[in-house]
Amino acid sequence: MSAEQTTLAFDWSCRILADNGCGFPAPGLHSFLFKPMFHVGGFEFNKVMLLALITTLLIVTFFTMAFGKAKVVPGKLQMIGEAGYDFVRRGIVYETLGKREGEKYVPLMVSIFFFVWIMNVWSVVPLAQFPVSSIIAYPAVLALLVYVIWVSLTFKRHGFVGGWKNITGYDNSLGPIKWLVSFIEFFSNLLVRPFTHAVRLFANMFAGHLMLVMFTVASWYLLNSYMIPAAGVSFVMTMAMIVFELFVQAVQAYVFVLLACTYIQGALAEHH
């Protein structure tokens, strides 16, 4: 059963205390499954992939239009683009990496920020109504990209031996516990870090979408059961959840990029 079947094709015969045995159609994992839109060989293209593709096209188109013919006195579109670009550059990258080290990473971080943010925003867009980031593959690929950059920079900056010391936190001054500390740091940095980086974004969007679906379906279900006051409360909660989700969506994009910058900063920092 697809998410569309669950949330859109509501069964109007379902009512509280109805004799047909039809209960509340609670959302679940099926709310994150979509039928393929088309097949090309063994490849399946579905709604989530379409939203990710549209996200990419929107970002490329917007920044091309905003900065393709940049002017000294910016127009409205250029001003919006500069505000977004400057927010990531000064508010995240410079604050974490510094201006000298961070400037080269600004384009990458701006791209990741807006890609994650727009993928999240689809959750509250009519007809789309699904956060792409709630599918673990998308945050995982972005986290893997940051992970590869972090590991590469670590060994490039510190060399082979110094790189391992940087990753494991190896320090002779720790005495007998240095091996225990190194093991914990190795496990935390090389194995746990990319997992938590991806799951933090995925879990927030997954839970947020479930909550939105639950209150939306509950509004229809209670209205169909002629429980108007309860349906009204559920509808108000749906609106409140939408506002809250808009906040969470932006925060998660910010946190994802902030962590990426923090990891890079750790790769560039001198080991003591």
C-alpha positions as a Markdown table, in Angstrom:
| # | Residue | x | y | z |
|---|---|---|---|---|
| 1 | Met | 0.0 | 0.0 | 0.0 |
| 2 | Ser | 1.4 | 3.4 | -1.0 |
| 3 | Ala | 1.4 | 6.6 | 1.0 |
| 4 | Glu | -1.0 | 8.1 | -1.5 |
| 5 | Gln | -3.5 | 5.3 | -0.8 |
| 6 | Thr | -3.2 | 5.8 | 2.9 |
| 7 | Thr | -3.4 | 9.6 | 3.2 |
| 8 | Leu | -5.4 | 10.7 | 0.1 |
| 9 | Ala | -7.8 | 7.8 | -0.7 |
| 10 | Phe | -9.6 | 8.1 | 2.6 |
| 11 | Asp | -12.3 | 5.5 | 3.2 |
| 12 | Trp | -15.4 | 7.5 | 4.0 |
| 13 | Ser | -17.1 | 4.4 | 5.4 |
| 14 | Cys | -14.7 | 4.4 | 8.3 |
| 15 | Arg | -16.3 | 5.8 | 11.4 |
| 16 | Ile | -15.9 | 5.5 | 15.2 |
| 17 | Leu | -18.3 | 2.8 | 16.5 |
| 18 | Ala | -19.2 | 1.8 | 12.9 |
| 19 | Asp | -20.5 | -1.8 | 12.4 |
| 20 | Asn | -18.2 | -2.5 | 9.4 |
| 21 | Gly | -15.2 | -3.0 | 11.7 |
| 22 | Cys | -13.2 | -0.3 | 10.0 |
| 23 | Gly | -10.9 | 1.4 | 12.5 |
| 24 | Phe | -8.7 | 4.5 | 12.4 |
| 25 | Pro | -6.3 | 4.2 | 9.4 |
| 26 | Ala | -3.1 | 4.9 | 11.4 |
| 27 | Pro | 0.0 | 5.9 | 9.4 |
| 28 | Gly | 3.0 | 3.7 | 9.5 |
| 29 | Leu | 5.9 | 2.6 | 7.3 |
| 30 | His | 3.5 | 2.2 | 4.4 |
| 31 | Ser | 3.2 | 6.0 | 4.4 |
| 32 | Phe | 6.8 | 6.1 | 3.1 |
| 33 | Leu | 6.3 | 3.7 | 0.2 |
| 34 | Phe | 5.5 | 4.8 | -3.3 |
| 35 | Lys | 4.6 | 3.0 | -6.5 |
| 36 | Pro | 7.1 | 3.4 | -9.3 |
| 37 | Met | 6.1 | 6.1 | -11.8 |
| 38 | Phe | 7.9 | 4.2 | -14.6 |
| 39 | His | 10.6 | 1.6 | -15.1 |
| 40 | Val | 13.7 | 1.8 | -17.2 |
| 41 | Gly | 15.2 | -1.7 | -17.3 |
| 42 | Gly | 15.7 | -2.6 | -13.7 |
| 43 | Phe | 15.6 | 1.0 | -12.5 |
| 44 | Glu | 12.4 | 2.3 | -10.9 |
| 45 | Phe | 11.6 | 6.1 | -10.8 |
| 46 | Asn | 9.2 | 7.1 | -8.1 |
| 47 | Lys | 7.7 | 10.3 | -6.5 |
| 48 | Val | 10.6 | 10.7 | -4.0 |
| 49 | Met | 13.2 | 10.7 | -6.8 |
| 50 | Leu | 11.1 | 13.2 | -8.7 |
| 51 | Leu | 11.1 | 15.6 | -5.8 |
| 52 | Ala | 14.8 | 15.2 | -5.3 |
| 53 | Leu | 15.3 | 15.9 | -9.0 |
| 54 | Ile | 13.0 | 19.0 | -8.9 |
| 55 | Thr | 14.9 | 20.2 | -5.8 |
| 56 | Thr | 18.2 | 20.1 | -7.7 |
| 57 | Leu | 16.7 | 21.9 | -10.7 |
| 58 | Leu | 15.1 | 24.6 | -8.5 |
| 59 | Ile | 18.4 | 25.3 | -6.7 |
| 60 | Val | 20.5 | 25.4 | -9.9 |
| 61 | Thr | 17.9 | 27.6 | -11.7 |
| 62 | Phe | 17.5 | 30.0 | -8.8 |
| 63 | Phe | 21.2 | 30.6 | -8.3 |
| 64 | Thr | 21.8 | 30.9 | -12.0 |
| 65 | Met | 19.1 | 33.5 | -12.3 |
| 66 | Ala | 20.2 | 35.3 | -9.2 |
| 67 | Phe | 24.0 | 35.4 | -10.0 |
| 68 | Gly | 24.2 | 34.7 | -13.7 |
| 69 | Lys | 24.3 | 38.4 | -14.5 |
| 70 | Ala | 25.1 | 39.8 | -11.1 |
| 71 | Lys | 25.0 | 43.6 | -10.8 |
| 72 | Val | 26.6 | 46.1 | -8.4 |
| 73 | Val | 23.1 | 47.3 | -7.5 |
| 74 | Pro | 21.3 | 43.9 | -7.0 |
| 75 | Gly | 17.8 | 43.3 | -8.1 |
| 76 | Lys | 15.3 | 41.5 | -5.8 |
| 77 | Leu | 16.3 | 38.0 | -6.9 |
| 78 | Gln | 19.9 | 38.7 | -6.5 |
| 79 | Met | 19.3 | 40.2 | -3.0 |
| 80 | Ile | 17.5 | 37.1 | -1.9 |
| 81 | Gly | 20.3 | 34.9 | -3.3 |
| 82 | Glu | 23.0 | 37.0 | -1.6 |
| 83 | Ala | 21.1 | 36.9 | 1.7 |
| 84 | Gly | 20.9 | 33.1 | 1.6 |
| 85 | Tyr | 24.5 | 32.7 | 0.5 |
| 86 | Asp | 25.8 | 35.1 | 3.1 |
| 87 | Phe | 23.8 | 33.4 | 5.8 |
| 88 | Val | 25.6 | 30.2 | 5.2 |
| 89 | Arg | 28.9 | 31.8 | 4.5 |
| 90 | Arg | 29.1 | 34.1 | 7.6 |
| 91 | Gly | 26.7 | 32.4 | 9.9 |
| 92 | Ile | 28.0 | 28.8 | 9.6 |
| 93 | Val | 31.2 | 28.5 | 7.6 |
| 94 | Tyr | 33.1 | 31.5 | 8.8 |
| 95 | Glu | 32.0 | 30.9 | 12.4 |
| 96 | Thr | 33.3 | 27.4 | 12.3 |
| 97 | Leu | 36.2 | 27.3 | 10.0 |
| 98 | Gly | 37.3 | 31.0 | 9.9 |
| 99 | Lys | 37.4 | 33.2 | 6.8 |
| 100 | Arg | 40.8 | 32.0 | 5.5 |
| 101 | Glu | 40.2 | 28.3 | 5.8 |
| 102 | Gly | 36.5 | 28.3 | 5.2 |
| 103 | Glu | 36.1 | 30.4 | 2.0 |
| 104 | Lys | 36.9 | 27.4 | -0.3 |
| 105 | Tyr | 34.2 | 25.3 | 1.3 |
| 106 | Val | 31.4 | 28.0 | 1.1 |
| 107 | Pro | 30.0 | 26.8 | -2.3 |
| 108 | Leu | 29.7 | 23.2 | -1.1 |
| 109 | Met | 28.1 | 24.2 | 2.2 |
| 110 | Val | 25.6 | 26.5 | 0.5 |
| 111 | Ser | 24.7 | 23.8 | -1.9 |
| 112 | Ile | 24.2 | 21.2 | 0.9 |
| 113 | Phe | 22.2 | 23.7 | 3.0 |
| 114 | Phe | 19.7 | 24.6 | 0.3 |
| 115 | Phe | 19.4 | 21.0 | -1.0 |
| 116 | Val | 18.6 | 19.7 | 2.5 |
| 117 | Trp | 16.3 | 22.6 | 3.3 |
| 118 | Ile | 14.2 | 22.3 | 0.1 |
| 119 | Met | 14.1 | 18.5 | 0.4 |
| 120 | Asn | 12.6 | 19.0 | 3.9 |
| 121 | Val | 10.1 | 21.7 | 2.8 |
| 122 | Trp | 8.4 | 19.4 | 0.4 |
| 123 | Ser | 6.7 | 18.0 | 3.4 |
| 124 | Val | 4.3 | 21.0 | 3.6 |
| 125 | Val | 3.9 | 21.7 | -0.1 |
| 126 | Pro | 0.5 | 20.8 | -1.5 |
| 127 | Leu | 0.5 | 17.8 | -3.8 |
| 128 | Ala | 4.1 | 16.9 | -2.9 |
| 129 | Gln | 3.5 | 16.5 | 0.9 |
| 130 | Phe | 6.5 | 14.4 | 1.5 |
| 131 | Pro | 10.0 | 15.2 | 3.0 |
| 132 | Val | 12.6 | 13.6 | 0.8 |
| 133 | Ser | 15.0 | 13.5 | 3.7 |
| 134 | Ser | 12.7 | 11.1 | 5.5 |
| 135 | Ile | 14.1 | 8.4 | 3.1 |
| 136 | Ile | 17.4 | 7.4 | 4.7 |
| 137 | Ala | 19.3 | 7.0 | 1.4 |
| 138 | Tyr | 19.3 | 10.8 | 0.8 |
| 139 | Pro | 20.8 | 11.9 | 4.2 |
| 140 | Ala | 23.1 | 8.9 | 4.0 |
| 141 | Val | 24.6 | 10.0 | 0.7 |
| 142 | Leu | 25.2 | 13.5 | 1.9 |
| 143 | Ala | 26.7 | 12.3 | 5.1 |
| 144 | Leu | 29.0 | 10.0 | 3.1 |
| 145 | Leu | 30.1 | 12.9 | 1.0 |
| 146 | Val | 31.0 | 14.9 | 4.1 |
| 147 | Tyr | 32.7 | 11.8 | 5.6 |
| 148 | Val | 34.9 | 11.3 | 2.5 |
| 149 | Ile | 35.9 | 15.0 | 2.5 |
| 150 | Trp | 36.7 | 14.8 | 6.3 |
| 151 | Val | 38.9 | 11.7 | 6.0 |
| 152 | Ser | 40.7 | 12.9 | 2.9 |
| 153 | Leu | 41.5 | 16.3 | 4.5 |
| 154 | Thr | 42.7 | 14.7 | 7.7 |
| 155 | Phe | 45.3 | 12.6 | 6.0 |
| 156 | Lys | 46.2 | 15.3 | 3.5 |
| 157 | Arg | 46.8 | 17.8 | 6.2 |
| 158 | His | 48.5 | 15.6 | 8.8 |
| 159 | Gly | 50.0 | 12.7 | 6.8 |
| 160 | Phe | 49.4 | 9.1 | 7.4 |
| 161 | Val | 50.6 | 8.8 | 11.0 |
| 162 | Gly | 49.4 | 12.3 | 12.0 |
| 163 | Gly | 46.1 | 11.6 | 10.4 |
| 164 | Trp | 45.5 | 8.5 | 12.5 |
| 165 | Lys | 46.5 | 10.4 | 15.6 |
| 166 | Asn | 44.0 | 13.1 | 14.7 |
| 167 | Ile | 41.2 | 10.6 | 14.2 |
| 168 | Thr | 41.9 | 8.4 | 17.2 |
| 169 | Gly | 43.0 | 11.2 | 19.6 |
| 170 | Tyr | 46.2 | 9.3 | 20.4 |
| 171 | Asp | 48.2 | 11.2 | 23.1 |
| 172 | Asn | 51.1 | 9.8 | 25.1 |
| 173 | Ser | 50.3 | 12.2 | 27.9 |
| 174 | Leu | 47.2 | 10.2 | 28.7 |
| 175 | Gly | 49.3 | 7.4 | 30.1 |
| 176 | Pro | 47.9 | 3.9 | 30.3 |
| 177 | Ile | 44.4 | 4.9 | 29.2 |
| 178 | Lys | 45.6 | 6.2 | 25.8 |
| 179 | Trp | 44.8 | 3.0 | 24.1 |
| 180 | Leu | 41.2 | 2.9 | 25.5 |
| 181 | Val | 40.7 | 6.6 | 24.5 |
| 182 | Ser | 42.1 | 5.8 | 21.0 |
| 183 | Phe | 39.7 | 2.9 | 20.6 |
| 184 | Ile | 36.7 | 4.9 | 21.7 |
| 185 | Glu | 37.7 | 7.8 | 19.4 |
| 186 | Phe | 38.3 | 5.5 | 16.5 |
| 187 | Phe | 34.9 | 3.8 | 16.9 |
| 188 | Ser | 33.2 | 7.2 | 17.4 |
| 189 | Asn | 34.8 | 9.1 | 14.6 |
| 190 | Leu | 35.1 | 6.5 | 11.8 |
| 191 | Leu | 32.0 | 4.3 | 12.4 |
| 192 | Val | 29.5 | 6.2 | 14.5 |
| 193 | Arg | 30.0 | 9.8 | 13.1 |
| 194 | Pro | 28.6 | 9.3 | 9.6 |
| 195 | Phe | 25.7 | 7.2 | 10.9 |
| 196 | Thr | 24.6 | 9.9 | 13.5 |
| 197 | His | 25.1 | 12.6 | 10.9 |
| 198 | Ala | 22.6 | 11.0 | 8.5 |
| 199 | Val | 20.2 | 9.6 | 11.1 |
| 200 | Arg | 19.8 | 13.0 | 12.9 |
| 201 | Leu | 18.3 | 14.5 | 9.8 |
| 202 | Phe | 16.4 | 11.4 | 8.7 |
| 203 | Ala | 14.8 | 10.7 | 12.1 |
| 204 | Asn | 13.5 | 14.3 | 12.5 |
| 205 | Met | 11.9 | 14.4 | 9.1 |
| 206 | Phe | 10.6 | 10.8 | 9.4 |
| 207 | Ala | 8.9 | 11.6 | 12.8 |
| 208 | Gly | 7.6 | 15.0 | 11.6 |
| 209 | His | 6.0 | 13.4 | 8.5 |
| 210 | Leu | 4.3 | 10.7 | 10.6 |
| 211 | Met | 2.9 | 13.4 | 13.0 |
| 212 | Leu | 1.5 | 15.4 | 10.1 |
| 213 | Val | -0.1 | 12.4 | 8.4 |
| 214 | Met | -1.6 | 11.3 | 11.7 |
| 215 | Phe | -3.3 | 14.6 | 12.5 |
| 216 | Thr | -4.4 | 15.1 | 8.9 |
| 217 | Val | -6.0 | 11.7 | 8.7 |
| 218 | Ala | -7.5 | 12.1 | 12.2 |
| 219 | Ser | -9.2 | 15.3 | 11.2 |
| 220 | Trp | -10.9 | 13.6 | 8.3 |
| 221 | Tyr | -11.7 | 10.5 | 10.4 |
| 222 | Leu | -13.3 | 12.5 | 13.2 |
| 223 | Leu | -15.2 | 14.8 | 10.8 |
| 224 | Asn | -16.6 | 11.7 | 9.0 |
| 225 | Ser | -17.6 | 10.4 | 12.4 |
| 226 | Tyr | -19.6 | 13.6 | 13.1 |
| 227 | Met | -17.3 | 14.5 | 16.0 |
| 228 | Ile | -16.9 | 18.1 | 14.8 |
| 229 | Pro | -15.3 | 19.6 | 18.0 |
| 230 | Ala | -12.7 | 16.8 | 18.0 |
| 231 | Ala | -12.1 | 17.2 | 14.3 |
| 232 | Gly | -11.6 | 20.9 | 14.9 |
| 233 | Val | -9.0 | 20.3 | 17.5 |
| 234 | Ser | -7.2 | 17.8 | 15.3 |
| 235 | Phe | -7.2 | 20.4 | 12.4 |
| 236 | Val | -5.7 | 23.1 | 14.7 |
| 237 | Met | -3.0 | 20.6 | 15.7 |
| 238 | Thr | -2.3 | 19.9 | 12.0 |
| 239 | Met | -1.8 | 23.6 | 11.4 |
| 240 | Ala | 0.4 | 23.9 | 14.5 |
| 241 | Met | 2.5 | 21.0 | 13.3 |
| 242 | Ile | 2.9 | 22.5 | 9.9 |
| 243 | Val | 4.3 | 25.7 | 11.5 |
| 244 | Phe | 6.5 | 23.7 | 13.8 |
| 245 | Glu | 7.7 | 21.6 | 10.9 |
| 246 | Leu | 8.7 | 24.7 | 8.9 |
| 247 | Phe | 10.9 | 25.6 | 11.8 |
| 248 | Val | 12.4 | 22.1 | 12.2 |
| 249 | Gln | 13.1 | 21.8 | 8.5 |
| 250 | Ala | 15.3 | 24.9 | 8.5 |
| 251 | Val | 17.0 | 24.0 | 11.8 |
| 252 | Gln | 17.9 | 20.5 | 10.4 |
| 253 | Ala | 19.4 | 22.0 | 7.3 |
| 254 | Tyr | 21.4 | 24.4 | 9.6 |
| 255 | Val | 22.5 | 21.6 | 11.9 |
| 256 | Phe | 23.5 | 19.3 | 9.1 |
| 257 | Val | 25.8 | 21.9 | 7.5 |
| 258 | Leu | 27.1 | 23.1 | 10.9 |
| 259 | Leu | 28.2 | 19.5 | 11.7 |
| 260 | Ala | 29.8 | 19.1 | 8.3 |
| 261 | Cys | 31.8 | 22.3 | 9.0 |
| 262 | Thr | 32.7 | 21.1 | 12.4 |
| 263 | Tyr | 34.1 | 17.8 | 11.0 |
| 264 | Ile | 36.1 | 19.6 | 8.4 |
| 265 | Gln | 37.4 | 22.0 | 11.1 |
| 266 | Gly | 38.5 | 18.9 | 13.1 |
| 267 | Ala | 40.4 | 17.6 | 10.1 |
| 268 | Leu | 42.2 | 20.9 | 9.6 |
| 269 | Ala | 43.1 | 21.4 | 13.3 |
| 270 | Glu | 46.5 | 20.6 | 14.6 |
| 271 | His | 46.8 | 17.5 | 16.7 |
| 272 | His | 48.2 | 18.1 | 20.2 |
